[in-house]
Amino acid sequence: MKNKSVENKYLPEVPRKEIDELKNTVKTASQKIIADNIARMKKADSHRPEAMKYFDDIADLFGQRQEEIQAEKEKGKKVIGYLCLFAPTELIMAADAIPVRVNSGWYDTSKLGDRIVPVEVCPVIRSTIGAKMIELSPFLEKSDALISVLTCDGMTKLSEILGDAKTIWGMNIPRIKDSTQSLRFWSDEIKHMKDQIEKFTGNKITRKSLKEAIEVSHRATKAFRRLQELRKGPPVIMGRDAMLVNQAYVWDDKVRWTEKTEALCDELDKRVANKDWVCPPDTPRVMVTGTPMFWPDNWKLPTLVEEASPKGIIVADEQCSGERILNDPIGVDEWSMDDMLKAISERYLMASTCPCFTSEDGNEDRINWLLNKVKEWNIQGVIYYVVRGCMLYAMEYTRVKKALDKINVPVYYLDTEYTREDVGQMKTRVEAFLEMLTARVDF
Amino acid sequence: MMSGSDPSKEEFWRWQEYHRIVPDIKWSSKDVITAGVDVGSVGSKAAVMVNGKAYSWGITRTGANSPESANKALDYALKDTGLKVSDLKFIVGTGYGRVNVPMANKAITEIACHAKGANYIWGPSVRTVLDVGGQDIKAIKIDETGRVVSFLMNDKCAAGTGRGMEVFADLLQIPIEDIGEISLTVEKEPEPVSCTCVAFAKTEAMGLLRKGWSKEKVLAAYTRAMAVRMANLINRVGLERELVVTGGQSKNRGIVSRIETILGVKCLPMPNWREDGLDPMVAGALGAALIGKALYEKAQKT
């Protein structure tokens, strides 16, 4: 914990009474939103897979999972929160600590963040600041330390701001991905992080414990990939359901998540065999790319797409709140400590399609991901989702559009904010886009 | 053929509500009669088509209640035609209030409807449609059949829209229907106002009036700024000829001619809507009625 006698650089001293009042109000509203999201997801699929029940429960950010983490903490385990997918979760697990991602999807707290930073700042950042101010996020509050990877400008300063309240470890990410010096630099960051985690937890990361942690990730990636494969054909699962499963990984217990996801896939396999589709096979197939969308409030876009008239179904995404979490396995050759660390460094740097990178050919990896998805998952339209203030994603749109234009796949740039006020206008945009995809058959 | 209320002298923003029946079209119960009801944020429009041909339409101001506005517009379109709502084989609701059109068989976005309507009004050569509505502007690329290829929409604010024009008509005390021509009477085009946000532009305009600018010059500066905004949207979606303007602001010569100057292209000519031509303000409702016909026929086949 931070020494509170040091004066805060950013965070204001909010009176306890105000914190408690705001926290209660926002928490109550959020619980309603979680319940409403789940209810709508249930409604979207009249015979929703049985296995989704587990994920509905784990989706309650104020429920079972945070209680489990609390119980582990009381037994002496450390919780290490992280703000970016570049944080090497295997090292955390290998030190017998609990990794949990703490980015905020709460709309209401972004307004509180406005007290510290201007409204032009990305709402994901403002909302995370606001969540900290009123101690809303159980996962952020229970984190004993935070890993912040300095990807975009927002993340860089967020790291400083949260440093007022938490022990925070920044990781420098090189901006040029495909150079040997970048990889060398990043490998040093990874090694340094290993030392830091070991010192903080008091647990040595051994060859055995790291191998086990990597194997946990491998099994999770296998289950994850199985789920995404099932979304290739005629739809057997609503996009929102799959997206919730994918995102829950960042706060759930990794081993249990893997079991439950495999169970879900078993169920879906039977549906494929019975040709038991979740919506008509000619429903427009949509992919979402762009700014991450964090549960629970920022579920606006997937809800609009899958409840629109005409309805669409999200069959894939390219987002760090979604498929990027687990898409790439750690490629270990020999299970020596050096080789495992090297494999972790490579996996977190090279496999990422984050727009914070550039390289000789620009962020070509992201373009390749999108083109491959369009082809293999039979995508009919792409929604390029950006929250205002998310500069890197906004800027990369032009390039993505060019690449998709070339293969004749429509892409729509949808910009929004952490607010519910623009749902009506967004609905018109989303529906017009889906109409465009279906017009060929209907009128 | 015109009817409707006289614009009140005090309400400079008020535009004329009217309805029209196209002569020489006869209908019988065997015909495919469809309607489109376009409930916009400022105007509600309804159009009736007989076998895919425009037969009648009505334009009214949108009230506080969407379903009521929809009913009012459709009743207006049906007035003196002998048709009843029950004679309509298919009704499509569109516009901002499309989900609140009580008698509609289906809701379709105004983007698809304006695309189809522009194709109907001007023919298959139209590739770019600028729809300037009461509260938003949309630039739509379409193919030769009137289907949407891509589109862009402005932010959620009234800058550069019909509602903004109404505010200015009131501020400068110039009737809304004269505003376009009057904005073109300036000898030399002034610099556009720096901000199209209605609230800020109002303040800026008052400052210019105090500085001694004429009403015409202030109006020209504001209209210019709105036209720049619209031209930018068209450029972003990718201008391809032919270009047309639909929605209420298609009647604003000040806007349309400035867009033409900025982009360096001529729009297809405005139909003579005051007499016997189709009204581009009804493009959305016409498109909706046409889509209604297609959906009705598709349903008959299956």
Boltz contact constraints between the chains, C-beta under 6 A:
constraints:
  - contact:
      token1: [A, 422]
      token2: [B, 156]
      max_distance: 6.0
  - contact:
      token1: [A, 425]
      token2: [B, 156]
      max_distance: 6.0
  - contact:
      token1: [A, 428]
      token2: [B, 109]
      max_distance: 6.0
  - contact:
      token1: [A, 429]
      token2: [B, 153]
      max_distance: 6.0
  - contact:
      token1: [A, 431]
      token2: [B, 109]
      max_distance: 6.0
  - contact:
      token1: [A, 432]
      token2: [B, 109]
      max_distance: 6.0
  - contact:
      token1: [A, 432]
      token2: [B, 111]
      max_distance: 6.0
  - contact:
      token1: [A, 435]
      token2: [B, 109]
      max_distance: 6.0
  - contact:
      token1: [A, 435]
      token2: [B, 112]
      max_distance: 6.0
  - contact:
      token1: [A, 436]
      token2: [B, 148]
      max_distance: 6.0
  - contact:
      token1: [A, 439]
      token2: [B, 147]
      max_distance: 6.0
  - contact:
      token1: [A, 443]
      token2: [B, 291]
      max_distance: 6.0
  - contact:
      token1: [A, 443]
      token2: [B, 294]
      max_distance: 6.0
